[in-house]
């Protein structure tokens, strides 16, 4: 009886108008991030499925306003700018972010970095955990995303971008500037070690 009740309730559920609108708006995003939002490393498009709505909204707003995606060295970011700018109607960004957050982040994730998780744990707990949390699940109040949902290649690219000033140098990007300071303190090996450790938290 209970399984039948659960099935009947599930059958009656319909997505909210905002979620439906977000799914339609997501059509532009599918070209790079995939229909399931699980990304495409070949296009340098990260997996975004299941990332919190607040984080997706914040990043789209940064792309739309030129806080991100204006540096020629950041080709994927420059591609994101016009996509974010196209979300010009009121509520567009919120709708597409809600849709992305509703997608399942479940996927096979392989660690391709040759880092040492033990060394990375020490770095993570000393530098990253204060914002991203001890289990790397993020913190909305601090604007820190859940790193456990990000691919290793993407995290390494972004840490390099922060360190080089390609990301996090805009005066209105408070969180990004904090990340740049932290990235400046990391060597290439440190980055690989900490990302390898984060990958074990999945």
FENLINSUL-V484045 format. One record per residue. N is the residue number from 1. PHI is phi in whole degrees, -180 to 180 (none if undefined). Layout:
# FENLINSUL-V484045
N:PHI  N:PHI
This chain:
# FENLINSUL-V484045
1:none  2:-63  3:-59  4:-65  5:-63  6:-62  7:-63  8:-67  9:-67  10:-64  11:-68  12:-84  13:-72  14:-129  15:-64  16:-67  17:-55  18:-66  19:-68  20:-64  21:-62  22:-63  23:-64  24:-66  25:-64  26:-70  27:-53  28:-66  29:-74  30:-59  31:-56  32:-107  33:-84  34:87  35:-62  36:-95  37:72  38:-92  39:83  40:-151  41:-57  42:-62  43:-100  44:58  45:-103  46:-75  47:-69  48:-122  49:-58  50:83  51:-66  52:-59  53:-57  54:-62  55:-74  56:-61  57:-58  58:-62  59:-72  60:-62  61:-65  62:-66  63:-65  64:-63  65:-95  66:86  67:-75  68:-123  69:81  70:-113  71:-91  72:-58  73:-71  74:-107  75:-60  76:-62  77:-65  78:-68  79:-73  80:-73  81:-56  82:-65  83:-64  84:-70  85:-65  86:-71  87:-86  88:-96  89:-75  90:-59  91:92  92:-62  93:-63  94:-62  95:-67  96:-69  97:-66  98:-64  99:-64  100:-60  101:-64  102:-82  103:-76  104:-73  105:-87  106:-66  107:-166  108:-79  109:-120  110:-108  111:-86  112:-105  113:-87  114:-97  115:-97  116:-110  117:-60  118:-63  119:-68  120:-65  121:-62  122:-64  123:-66  124:-61  125:-67  126:-89  127:-119  128:-96  129:-65  130:-60  131:-102  132:-85  133:90  134:-63  135:-108  136:60  137:-95  138:88  139:-153  140:-63  141:-60  142:-92  143:73  144:-97  145:-74  146:-76  147:-68  148:-66  149:-94  150:-100  151:-75  152:-59  153:-62  154:-71  155:-61  156:-65  157:-60  158:-70  159:-62  160:-63  161:-64  162:-62  163:-64  164:-82  165:82  166:-71  167:-130  168:89  169:-104  170:-75  171:-62  172:-94  173:-100  174:-60  175:-63  176:-63  177:-67  178:-64  179:-64  180:-64  181:-61  182:-67  183:-67  184:-59  185:-84  186:-105  187:-83  188:-60  189:-65  190:-58  191:-61  192:-65  193:-65  194:-69  195:-70  196:-62  197:-65  198:-58  199:-64  200:-75  201:-79  202:-68
